[in-house]
Amino acid sequence: MTLDDLRVFVAVCRAGSLSAVARELACTQSAVSQHVKRLERESGVSLLERQPRGVVPTAAGRILYDAAAEGIAGLDLALRRLADLVNGESASVRIATGATTVRHFMAEAIVSFRRQYPKVSLEFQTEASGRRCFDALLSSNLDLAWITIGAPVRGIEQRPAVALPWVLAVRAGDPLASRPRIEASDLADIRLVRLPPNSTSGGRLDAAFAELGVRLGSDTSVADWDTALLLAELGLGHAVVPAVPGLGESGQGGPLRLVPIPALPPLSVGWAVRRWDALPPLARAFADTVTRSCAKRATSARGPVRL
């Protein structure tokens, strides 16, 4: 039984597919299977169960997966910290982010961090969802992930950085555009550009609407906040989006208005790590720089904003 066997087994459990792991590792499916078979010989039990669309761990496999995933994550973190001790300020910080995270939350902080640590390499890995960010943290040597704060996840610590109020994006000239604020009752008859219901932010928004008793119509859905804003600007519907830092800094006189919705609870975003107290010093410094920048730039959403 080798560390490579365990790494491959953990990857197969996460992917649910031998072939997907083979493609990721640039090897044959047979080579991946040999790693798993070696573990099964050593443990004396079956670890994977084949299904029509891939594989899933057996009861014994889940026991090994939980222990191996946690152990490998801790070992990778220790190796990174040892590398930082050797390399000093020429080390790297690895961050998982969403598609628009860097532009909205990190641009100013990256410039500030680069001035302070000119030799440090910043490596960004784009992931499609918070769940994928968690998986990337647990399965690789990433330091940080920027996420929408959600339910607890085993092996992950979440730390809020900024709370974002929600705003309604409408075209100038819309009856709601001149309002100083939007009440829950104002949303009843609008056509909404929907965020993905399986995303953390989309799920939070749907839950808040349900609690307020608001039922919305929708014939358009998008994968991210920026696309929702664009479709609202094009007149294809209204969009409810979080007031991300800098959203109201584009000047006045544009075709879009952002009107606060105080009835909706703010959306909390921030960092996910495996263990905050074991985070390498440079990664912690980057996280702190981004958090300070967001706190400084977050809009207060006190009235209509023109874009």
ROGU-537088 format. One record per residue (C-alpha): x, y, z. Coordinates in steps of 0.25 Angstrom, whole numbers, padded with zeros to 4 digits, always signed. Example, Ala and Ser with C-alpha at 12.3 -4.5 7.8 and 13.67 -1.06 7.14 Angstrom:
+0049-0018+0031/+0055-0004+0029/
REM end
This chain:
+0000+0000+0000/+0006+0013-0004/+0003+0028-0003/+0000+0028-0018/-0010+0017-0016/-0017+0025-0006/-0017+0038-0014/-0023+0030-0026/-0033+0024-0018/-0038+0037-0012/-0038+0043-0026/-0047+0032-0031/-0057+0033-0020/-0058+0048-0022/-0060+0046-0038/-0068+0034-0037/-0061+0029-0049/-0048+0021-0052/-0047+0027-0066/-0048+0041-0062/-0037+0040-0052/-0028+0033-0063/-0031+0045-0072/-0027+0054-0061/-0014+0047-0058/-0011+0044-0073/-0010+0029-0070/-0018+0017-0074/-0031+0013-0067/-0024-0001-0064/-0013+0007-0057/-0023+0014-0048/-0030+0001-0046/-0017-0006-0041/-0016+0005-0030/-0029+0001-0025/-0027-0014-0026/-0014-0013-0018/-0022-0006-0007/-0033-0017-0007/-0022-0028-0006/-0015-0021+0006/-0029-0018+0013/-0035-0031+0009/-0048-0024+0006/-0055-0019-0006/-0054-0004-0007/-0062+0000-0019/-0075-0004-0025/-0078-0003-0040/-0091+0004-0044/-0097+0007-0058/-0090+0021-0058/-0077+0019-0051/-0073+0014-0037/-0076+0018-0023/-0069+0014-0010/-0074+0002-0002/-0076+0003+0013/-0062-0001+0015/-0058+0008+0004/-0064+0020+0011/-0057+0017+0024/-0043+0017+0016/-0047+0029+0008/-0050+0038+0020/-0037+0034+0027/-0029+0035+0014/-0035+0048+0010/-0032+0055+0023/-0018+0049+0025/-0014+0053+0011/-0019+0067+0012/-0012+0069+0025/+0001+0063+0019/+0000+0072+0007/-0002+0084+0016/+0011+0080+0024/+0019+0079+0012/+0015+0093+0007/+0019+0099+0020/+0032+0092+0020/+0034+0097+0006/+0031+0111+0010/+0041+0110+0021/+0051+0107+0011/+0047+0117+0000/+0043+0128+0009/+0037+0140+0001/+0039+0133-0012/+0028+0123-0009/+0014+0122-0015/+0000+0124-0011/-0011+0115-0018/-0025+0120-0018/-0038+0114-0023/-0048+0124-0028/-0061+0126-0036/-0061+0131-0050/-0063+0146-0046/-0057+0146-0032/-0043+0152-0036/-0050+0164-0043/-0060+0167-0032/-0053+0164-0019/-0038+0163-0021/-0033+0172-0032/-0029+0183-0022/-0023+0173-0012/-0015+0166-0022/-0008+0179-0026/-0005+0183-0011/+0000+0169-0008/+0009+0169-0020/+0015+0182-0015/+0018+0176-0001/+0022+0162-0006/+0028+0164-0020/+0034+0150-0021/+0022+0142-0017/+0015+0134-0028/-0001+0135-0028/-0007+0123-0034/-0022+0124-0037/-0031+0112-0040/-0045+0114-0046/-0056+0105-0041/-0070+0105-0045/-0077+0105-0031/-0074+0105-0016/-0075+0090-0016/-0064+0089-0026/-0056+0098-0018/-0057+0090-0006/-0053+0077-0014/-0041+0085-0019/-0037+0089-0005/-0038+0074+0000/-0032+0068-0012/-0020+0077-0016/-0009+0086-0010/-0018+0098-0011/-0017+0108+0001/-0030+0116+0000/-0044+0116-0007/-0053+0128-0008/-0067+0124-0006/-0081+0128-0002/-0082+0124+0012/-0091+0112+0014/-0094+0099+0022/-0083+0093+0030/-0074+0083+0021/-0066+0073+0028/-0051+0076+0027/-0053+0090+0023/-0053+0103+0032/-0061+0115+0026/-0058+0129+0030/-0067+0141+0026/-0060+0153+0020/-0071+0162+0016/-0087+0162+0016/-0093+0167+0003/-0107+0173+0003/-0116+0169-0009/-0120+0179-0020/-0130+0179-0031/-0124+0182-0044/-0134+0189-0054/-0133+0197-0066/-0135+0212-0065/-0149+0216-0068/-0154+0203-0061/-0165+0207-0051/-0156+0201-0040/-0144+0209-0044/-0147+0222-0036/-0150+0215-0023/-0141+0217-0012/-0143+0203-0007/-0150+0190-0012/-0160+0184-0002/-0164+0169-0003/-0177+0172-0008/-0171+0179-0020/-0165+0166-0025/-0178+0158-0026/-0181+0161-0041/-0167+0163-0047/-0160+0153-0057/-0147+0149-0050/-0134+0145-0057/-0131+0134-0047/-0117+0129-0041/-0115+0114-0041/-0123+0108-0030/-0112+0098-0028/-0102+0109-0025/-0101+0114-0010/-0105+0128-0014/-0116+0124-0022/-0121+0114-0011/-0120+0125-0001/-0128+0135-0009/-0139+0125-0012/-0140+0121+0003/-0141+0136+0006/-0152+0138-0004/-0160+0126+0002/-0159+0131+0016/-0164+0145+0011/-0175+0138+0004/-0171+0143-0010/-0174+0135-0022/-0166+0139-0034/-0168+0136-0049/-0155+0133-0057/-0152+0129-0071/-0137+0132-0071/-0126+0126-0063/-0111+0129-0063/-0099+0123-0057/-0093+0136-0050/-0096+0150-0045/-0090+0157-0057/-0098+0150-0067/-0111+0153-0059/-0107+0168-0059/-0105+0168-0074/-0118+0162-0077/-0125+0172-0068/-0118+0183-0075/-0123+0177-0088/-0137+0177-0083/-0139+0162-0082/-0144+0163-0068/-0140+0168-0054/-0128+0162-0046/-0126+0161-0031/-0111+0161-0029/-0102+0163-0017/-0096+0177-0017/-0082+0172-0019/-0070+0182-0016/-0069+0192-0027/-0082+0190-0033/-0086+0204-0032/-0073+0210-0036/-0075+0210-0051/-0081+0224-0051/-0095+0230-0053/-0104+0232-0065/-0104+0217-0070/-0116+0209-0074/-0116+0200-0061/-0121+0204-0047/-0118+0196-0034/-0128+0198-0024/-0126+0192-0009/-0135+0181-0004/-0134+0182+0011/-0144+0171+0014/-0134+0160+0008/-0123+0156+0018/-0109+0159+0013/-0101+0149+0006/-0088+0145+0014/-0075+0142+0005/-0061+0139+0010/-0051+0128+0011/-0050+0113+0012/-0038+0106+0017/-0035+0092+0022/-0029+0098+0035/-0028+0112+0038/-0017+0111+0049/-0009+0102+0039/-0010+0112+0028/+0004+0116+0022/+0008+0131+0027/+0008+0136+0012/-0006+0130+0009/-0011+0136+0022/-0005+0150+0018/-0012+0149+0005/-0026+0145+0011/-0025+0157+0021/-0021+0166+0010/-0033+0162+0002/-0042+0163+0014/-0038+0177+0017/-0039+0182+0003/-0054+0176+0002/-0057+0183+0015/-0052+0196+0010/-0059+0195-0004/-0072+0189+0000/-0084+0197-0004/-0094+0201+0006/-0106+0200-0003/-0113+0212+0003/-0120+0217-0009/-0122+0214-0025/-0108+0213-0032/-0107+0216-0047/-0098+0207-0056/
REM end
